[in-house]
Amino acid sequence: MIRAKPVVENKPDVPKQIATADSDHSWGQHLPEEVLINIFQLVVLQDGAVPFLCRVGRVCRLWNAAASSPVLWRRVTVGHCWIAPGKSQLPNTERKVKQTVEWLAQNRFHQLRDFSLCHWTSHVDFTLQVVSKFCPQLRSLKLSYCKGLTSEAFQSLGQHSRQLQSLDLQYSEFKTEGLVEYLETHGSQIKQMLLTHELKNNKLWTTISKGCCPDLELLEVSTKLDSKDCDLPICIPALQTACPKLKTFRMLNVRPMNKTRGATSSLSGFPLLEELSMATTSYSYVTDKFLWDMLSSSTHLRVLDLRGCARITPHGLAVLPCPELECLFWGQYFSRHIGSSLPKKGLHMVTQKWSKTLRELDVANQLFTEEDLDLAMSYLAQAADADTLRSLNLSGTSITQPTIRSIVGEMTSLDYLNLSSCRNLPRGAKRIYRGQEDIRQLLDILE
């Protein structure tokens, strides 16, 4: 029996390389190296360089070449690896850790600029010495929950890392004397510094206040929520003279106390300051005078965080020389009963002053009267045509339904509204609203 020949359809010629790639799923080996680098760059931006680049470098020679591109290794974060933190390492493991760190520094970190080390309880000194030696372009160093940082590491940073500008040592243990010596010698190159407040670190404030960091632009000092050492003695006049270029000053969960004894300089202010934060979950001793001393010349201030500062009054805020404040956080979140010391009137002075510039306002748990809240919100509503206010936190206040209806109806750009625990509102309205559509639906609830 003779069978008919199968009909062969005319198909376009397919390059042999593509056909092979389709059959053996080796498409990744035929991509241009530049394309792979771009793909890897997207992953690195989301997940970090380590361990991703170390793993894809083992796929094939092409991927190894792409993963070796210095542009992918400019920002590196290394968390605890090889063994869980807190456990002792075997000698073989310690040797592998050191060899890996040294190999990465010599072969991958040529253009390293930002380096972070997290949860390392050993080999911190060794790692920083190697990184500083082989990474001349290092600009930012962050240590988070690390231990064992000695003076030798700071000496290595001073000797090799001449472009280092940012130093973040929050929640890490280090030799205070080593950092003091480093700042006294190389502090002129530091522009950003983040520290955790401890009693033994008070000498750091003395060192900074002497003018060793004249170009400092960001200074942040914080402590843990359960810390008992939260009183921060600070000499405002000396700090203002020592750091005239300061733009961001954060004191988080600490109680700043103006230490003026022995101060010979007069108040010069922070003329370039754009953000001041004195937020705390405990009672703060900050007064109107302290705030004025800090901001007497800060005409460029944009963000002011006074959460927990119960002694600040509306008048103290209204007299500040900050015409374009965008964010004011003045909520009270600590559990201690201080109702008698909170102001009852005057919020309208604040909203009238910054009605055209405020983008975020937080007055949670403040005890302003219904009439004062209504007047204060009216100033914001009148400036709604400027399309400014985006976030409003009225949680725990005595805001009324008519005032809320006015807010929702006039402030069309509002994207976040917190009405939780507002005693004058019906039960179904006491919640957080996110998004303009969700906020607009509030009108139906209040009808």
C-alpha positions in Angstrom: 0.0 0.0 0.0 1.4 3.3 -1.1 0.9 6.1 1.4 0.6 9.7 0.4 3.5 12.0 1.2 2.8 14.4 4.1 2.2 18.0 3.1 5.1 20.2 4.3 4.1 23.7 5.2 6.2 26.6 4.2 7.8 28.0 7.3 10.2 30.9 7.6 13.8 30.0 8.1 14.6 30.0 11.9 18.2 30.8 12.8 19.9 27.7 14.2 21.0 29.5 17.3 17.4 30.5 18.3 16.0 27.1 17.5 18.6 25.5 19.7 17.9 27.9 22.5 14.2 27.0 22.3 14.9 23.3 22.5 17.4 23.2 25.3 16.1 26.3 27.3 19.5 27.9 27.2 18.3 31.3 26.2 20.1 32.9 29.1 23.5 31.9 27.6 22.8 33.8 24.4 21.7 37.2 25.8 24.0 40.1 25.3 26.0 40.8 28.4 24.6 44.4 28.6 21.1 43.0 28.7 21.9 40.6 31.6 23.6 43.5 33.5 20.4 45.5 33.2 18.3 42.6 34.4 20.6 42.0 37.3 20.5 45.7 38.1 16.7 45.5 38.6 17.0 42.6 41.0 19.9 44.2 42.9 17.8 47.4 43.4 15.0 45.3 45.0 16.8 42.5 46.8 20.4 43.7 47.1 23.7 42.5 45.6 24.4 39.8 48.2 23.7 36.9 47.9 22.0 37.3 44.5 25.1 38.1 42.5 27.1 35.5 44.2 24.6 32.8 43.2 23.9 33.9 39.6 27.7 34.1 39.0 27.8 30.3 39.2 25.3 29.7 36.4 27.7 30.0 33.5 30.7 32.1 32.2 28.4 34.7 30.6 26.4 35.2 33.8 29.6 35.3 35.8 30.9 38.0 33.6 27.7 40.0 33.9 27.5 39.5 37.7 31.1 40.7 38.0 30.3 44.1 36.6 31.4 46.8 39.1 28.3 48.9 38.5 26.2 46.1 40.3 28.4 46.2 43.4 28.2 49.9 44.3 25.7 49.3 47.1 26.2 46.1 49.2 24.4 44.9 52.4 25.7 41.8 54.1 23.5 40.3 56.8 24.4 37.5 59.2 25.4 34.5 57.1 27.0 31.1 57.3 25.7 30.7 60.9 22.9 32.1 63.0 23.9 35.2 65.0 24.8 34.6 68.6 26.3 31.1 68.1 30.0 30.3 68.0 31.7 29.5 64.8 34.0 26.6 64.1 37.5 27.5 63.0 36.9 26.3 59.4 33.8 28.5 59.2 35.7 31.5 60.5 38.4 30.9 57.9 35.8 30.7 55.1 34.1 33.9 56.2 37.3 35.9 56.2 38.4 34.4 52.8 35.0 35.3 51.3 35.1 38.8 52.6 38.6 39.4 51.3 37.9 37.9 47.9 34.8 40.1 47.5 36.7 43.2 48.5 39.5 42.4 46.0 37.4 41.2 43.1 34.0 42.8 43.3 34.1 46.0 45.4 36.2 48.2 43.1 33.4 50.8 42.9 31.7 50.1 46.2 30.2 53.3 47.6 27.6 52.2 50.2 28.4 49.3 52.5 26.1 47.9 55.3 26.9 45.2 57.8 24.0 43.8 59.9 23.9 41.5 62.9 27.6 40.6 62.9 28.9 39.6 66.3 32.4 38.8 65.1 34.9 39.7 62.3 33.5 43.2 62.2 37.0 44.7 62.7 38.5 42.4 60.0 35.7 43.2 57.5 35.9 47.0 57.9 39.7 46.9 57.6 39.5 44.9 54.4 36.7 46.9 52.9 38.4 50.2 53.7 41.7 49.0 52.2 40.3 47.8 48.9 37.4 50.3 48.4 38.8 53.8 47.9 35.4 55.1 46.8 33.5 54.2 50.0 31.2 57.0 50.9 28.6 55.5 53.3 29.1 52.9 56.1 26.3 51.4 58.1 26.6 49.0 61.0 23.3 47.7 62.5 23.3 45.5 65.6 27.0 44.7 65.2 29.5 44.0 68.0 33.2 44.2 68.4 34.1 47.4 66.6 37.4 48.6 68.0 39.7 51.6 67.5 41.7 49.7 64.9 38.8 49.7 62.5 38.3 53.5 62.9 42.1 53.9 62.3 41.8 51.9 59.0 38.8 54.0 57.9 40.8 57.2 58.6 43.8 55.9 56.7 42.1 54.5 53.6 38.5 55.8 53.3 39.1 59.5 52.5 35.8 59.9 50.7 33.7 58.5 53.6 30.8 61.0 54.2 28.1 59.0 56.0 28.5 57.0 59.2 25.6 55.1 60.7 26.4 53.2 63.9 22.9 52.9 65.4 22.3 49.9 67.7 25.9 48.7 67.4 28.6 48.4 70.0 31.9 50.2 69.4 34.8 51.8 71.2 33.8 55.4 71.9 37.4 56.5 72.2 38.1 55.1 68.7 35.2 57.1 67.2 36.2 60.3 69.1 39.7 60.0 67.8 38.5 59.4 64.2 36.2 62.5 64.3 38.9 64.7 65.8 41.2 63.7 62.8 38.8 63.1 59.9 35.5 64.6 61.1 35.7 67.4 58.5 34.7 64.9 55.7 31.6 63.6 57.5 28.3 64.9 56.4 25.9 62.4 57.9 26.1 60.7 61.3 23.5 58.4 63.0 24.1 57.2 66.6 22.3 55.5 69.4 22.3 57.4 72.7 24.0 55.9 75.7 25.5 57.4 78.8 29.0 56.4 77.7 28.6 58.2 74.4 28.1 61.7 76.0 31.7 62.5 75.2 30.8 62.2 71.5 28.5 65.3 71.9 31.3 67.2 73.5 33.6 66.3 70.5 31.0 67.2 67.9 30.2 70.5 69.7 33.9 71.5 69.5 33.6 71.8 65.7 35.2 68.6 64.5 32.4 68.1 61.9 31.8 71.6 60.4 30.2 70.2 57.2 27.7 67.9 59.1 24.3 68.0 57.3 22.4 65.2 59.0 22.6 64.3 62.7 20.4 61.6 64.3 20.5 60.3 67.8 18.0 57.7 69.0 17.5 55.1 71.6 15.3 52.0 72.1 11.7 52.4 73.3 12.5 50.6 76.6 15.7 52.4 77.3 16.1 54.1 80.7 18.9 56.3 79.6 16.9 58.7 77.5 18.0 62.1 78.9 20.3 63.8 76.4 22.3 66.7 77.7 23.0 69.1 74.7 24.6 72.5 74.5 22.5 74.3 71.8 24.8 77.3 71.4 27.9 75.2 71.0 26.2 72.8 68.6 24.9 75.7 66.4 28.3 77.2 66.2 30.0 73.8 65.5 27.5 72.6 62.8 26.2 75.7 60.8 25.4 73.5 57.8 23.0 71.2 59.6 19.9 70.4 57.5 18.4 67.5 59.4 18.4 67.1 63.1 16.6 64.1 64.7 16.4 63.3 68.4 14.2 60.2 68.6 12.9 58.7 71.9 15.3 60.9 73.9 14.6 63.8 76.1 16.9 66.7 75.0 18.0 68.9 77.9 19.7 72.2 77.2 23.1 72.2 78.8 24.3 75.8 78.9 26.7 75.6 81.8 30.1 76.7 80.5 28.7 77.9 77.2 30.3 81.1 76.0 28.8 81.5 72.6 25.4 83.1 71.9 22.6 81.5 70.0 23.3 81.5 66.2 20.5 79.1 65.2 20.5 76.6 62.4 20.0 78.7 59.3 19.9 75.8 56.9 17.8 73.4 58.9 15.0 71.7 57.0 13.9 69.0 59.4 13.8 68.9 63.2 12.4 65.9 65.1 12.1 65.6 68.8 9.6 62.7 68.8 9.3 60.5 71.9 6.8 58.1 73.3 7.5 59.3 76.9 6.9 62.7 78.4 9.2 65.5 77.0 10.6 68.5 78.8 10.9 70.6 75.6 9.4 74.0 76.1 8.6 77.0 73.8 11.9 78.6 74.8 13.9 75.5 73.9 12.1 75.3 70.6 12.8 78.9 69.8 16.5 78.5 70.7 16.6 75.7 68.2 14.7 77.4 65.4 15.3 81.1 65.9 17.0 81.4 62.4 15.6 78.3 60.6 13.6 80.0 57.9 13.9 77.0 55.6 12.3 74.5 58.0 9.9 72.0 56.2 9.4 69.2 58.7 8.7 69.6 62.4 8.1 66.5 64.6 7.0 67.3 68.1 5.2 64.1 69.1 5.3 63.8 72.8 6.2 67.5 73.4 3.2 68.3 75.7 4.7 71.6 76.9 4.8 73.2 73.5 2.0 75.7 73.0 0.2 77.0 69.9 1.7 80.5 70.5 5.2 78.9 70.7 4.6 77.4 67.2 3.0 80.5 65.7 6.0 82.8 66.4 8.5 80.5 64.7 10.3 82.1 61.7 9.4 79.2 59.4 7.0 80.5 56.7 6.8 77.3 54.6 6.3 74.4 57.0 5.0 71.4 55.2 4.7 68.7 57.9 3.8 69.2 61.5 3.5 66.2 63.8 2.2 67.2 67.2 0.3 64.1 68.4 0.6 62.8 72.0 1.1 59.1 72.2 2.4 58.3 75.6 0.2 56.7 78.3 1.0 59.1 81.2 -2.0 61.3 82.1 -1.0 64.9 81.3 -4.4 66.3 80.4 -4.1 69.3 82.6 -0.9 70.5 80.8 -2.1 70.2 77.3 -3.4 73.4 75.6 -7.2 73.7 75.1 -7.2 76.6 72.7 -5.0 78.2 70.0 -4.7 75.5 67.3 -6.3 78.0 64.9 -3.1 80.1 65.2 -1.1 77.2 63.9 -3.3 76.3 60.9 -3.8 80.0 60.0 0.0 80.5 59.9 0.7 77.5 57.6 -2.7 76.9 55.9 -1.2 77.3 52.4 1.9 75.1 52.9 0.9 72.2 55.3 0.8 68.8 53.6 0.7 66.7 56.7 -0.8 67.6 60.1 -1.0 65.3 63.2 -2.7 66.6 66.4 -3.8 63.2 67.7 -5.0 63.1 71.3 -4.7 66.9 71.7 -7.4 68.4 73.9 -8.5 71.4 71.9 -12.1 72.4 72.3 -14.7 71.8 69.6 -14.9 75.5 68.8 -11.1 75.8 68.4 -10.9 72.7 66.2 -13.7 74.0 64.0 -12.0 77.3 63.5 -8.6 75.7 62.9 -10.1 73.4 60.3 -11.8 76.3 58.6 -8.5 77.9 57.9 -7.3 74.7 56.2 -10.5 74.4 54.2 -10.2 77.9 53.0 -6.8 77.1 51.6 -8.0 73.9 50.0 -7.8 75.5 46.5 -4.1 75.5 46.9 -4.3 71.7 46.8 -1.8 71.2 49.7 -3.1 69.1 52.6 -2.7 65.4 52.0 -2.7 63.8 55.5 -4.7 64.7 58.6 -4.6 62.9 61.9 -7.4 63.9 64.3 -7.4 60.7 66.3 -8.6 61.1 69.9 -9.8 64.7 69.5 -13.2 66.3 70.0 -13.8 67.0 66.3 -17.5 67.2 65.4 -19.6 65.9 62.5 -20.2 69.3 60.9 -16.5 70.0 60.9 -15.7 66.7 59.4 -18.3 67.2 56.6 -16.7 70.6 55.8 -13.2 69.0 55.7 -14.2 66.2 53.4 -16.2 68.5 51.2 -13.5 71.2 50.8 -10.2 69.3 51.0 -10.4 67.4 47.8 -6.7 66.5 47.8 -6.9 64.7 51.2 -5.6 61.2 50.9 -5.3 60.1 54.6 -7.7 60.8 57.4 -7.5 59.3 60.9 -10.7 59.6 63.0 -10.2 56.7 65.3 -11.3 57.3 69.0 -13.0 60.6 68.1 -15.6 60.8 70.9 -18.1 63.1 69.1 -18.4 60.9 66.0 -20.7 57.9 65.5 -19.2 54.5 66.0 -19.0 53.5 62.3 -17.1 56.7 61.5 -14.3 56.1 64.0 -11.6 54.6 61.9 -8.7 55.4 59.5 -9.6 56.4 55.9 -7.1 55.8 53.1 -7.6 57.1 49.6 -9.8 59.9 48.3 -12.7 57.5 47.4 -12.7 56.0 50.9 -12.7 59.5 52.4 -15.6 60.7 50.2 -17.7 57.7 51.4 -17.5 59.1 54.9 -20.1 61.7 53.9 -22.7 58.9 53.5 -21.9 57.7 57.0 -22.3 61.1 58.5 -25.7 61.8 56.9 
